[in-house]
């Protein structure tokens, strides 16, 4: 998307064809479909190309991803700049859990957070819930990838919990770039 914009070809987004490996997850494919990409080809062949590094110092993918995916979501009507702030959510997961989850849940509920299992919701609803939530509390995981859909102007609050000793600098940088405290 950034490349097309840089070349003045934003109107050609419908022509984009995406190649994924056959082992791409259902989650990845759903996300591409929700964003309106219809030309998705799966292959078992090795895909060659340039590797974009995910560190902001080498290539600012994280800092620009939000700008493009949020704008795309607005263009296709998934989100709007006029969306009302949603309730605070506590993103829980069915597969992985914390040993003290009951205690954490009790505290989160006592301060107004609603339990949400994103994996039980359709992709569009997952994106909307995360993009519009006034505040988010979650254990580290892929569900927080939807932070890129948040409006940086809202300056919401995202609290991400990690296991003891987990490296957090990249997560902190990610949240800062998206305007979340």
C-alpha positions, -999 to 999 in steps of 0.1 A, spaced: 0 0 0 28 24 9 46 15 -24 15 22 -45 10 55 -27 46 65 -32 43 59 -69 10 78 -71 -9 46 -79 -32 44 -48 -62 39 -72 -46 6 -83 -50 -11 -49 -77 -34 -64 -50 -48 -87 -28 -60 -59 -23 -97 -59 -11 -113 -27 9 -145 -26 9 -165 6 22 -199 16 -4 -227 17 3 -230 54 -9 -194 61 -32 -194 90 -70 -189 87 -64 -158 108 -40 -143 83 -63 -151 53 -93 -136 72 -75 -104 78 -65 -100 42 -101 -107 31 -116 -83 56 -92 -56 43 -107 -61 9 -80 -80 -8 -96 -106 -31 -67 -118 -52 -50 -141 -28 -30 -170 -42 -17 -198 -21 14 -218 -31 35 -245 -16 65 -232 -35 92 -213 -19 85 -176 -21 116 -155 -28 119 -118 -24 133 -91 -1 129 -95 36 117 -64 54 131 -62 89 106 -55 117 129 -32 137 118 4 135 154 16 131 159 -4 99 125 0 84 96 18 100 70 -9 93 54 -6 126 51 31 125 36 32 91 14 0 93 -12 17 114 -16 46 91 -22 23 61 -43 -4 77 -66 20 95 -70 41 64 -78 10 44 -104 -1 70 -120 34 67 -120 32 29 -139 -1 29 -163 10 56 -151 -13 84 -142 17 106 -150 54 106 -133 84 120 -166 91 138 -167 58 157 -178 62 193 -153 50 219 -162 15 231 -162 0 265 -129 -10 281 -120 -46 272 -99 -73 289 -88 -95 260 -87 -131 272 -77 -163 254 -92 -197 255 -60 -217 247 -34 -200 268 -40 -186 302 -22 -172 333 -20 -191 366 -36 -162 384 -62 -155 357 -91 -156 382 -75 -129 403 -66 -108 373 -102 -111 359 -117 -101 392 -96 -69 393 -102 -61 357 -140 -65 361 -140 -44 393 -126 -14 373 -150 -17 344 -133 -40 319 -154 -64 299 -141 -99 292 -137 -105 255 -125 -136 237 -115 -122 204 -110 -156 188 -147 -163 192 -157 -133 171 -156 -128 133 -125 -109 121 -144 -77 114 -158 -76 150 -123 -83 164 -109 -53 146 -138 -31 156 -136 -40 193 -99 -34 195 -100 -3 173 -127 15 193 -121 3 228 -115 32 252 -90 11 272 -75 -24 266 -59 -48 290 -44 -80 275 -18 -106 280 8 -104 253 -3 -121 221 -14 -118 185 -47 -102 193 -29 -70 200 -19 -69 163 -53 -52 158 -38 -21 177 -28 -9 142 -64 -2 135 -67 23 164 -70 60 159 -37 75 172 -56 108 179 -76 91 206 -46 84 227 -62 54 244 -47 33 271 -33 -2 264 -19 -23 292 -1 -54 279 10 -80 305 40 -102 299 55 -132 316 83 -125 340 115 -117 322 99 -112 288 116 -86 265 92 -57 262 111 -29 244 95 -37 210 60 -38 225 66 -5 242 78 11 210 49 -3 191 23 11 215 41 45 215 41 47 177 4 40 177 -3 68 202 -14 45 230 0 52 264 
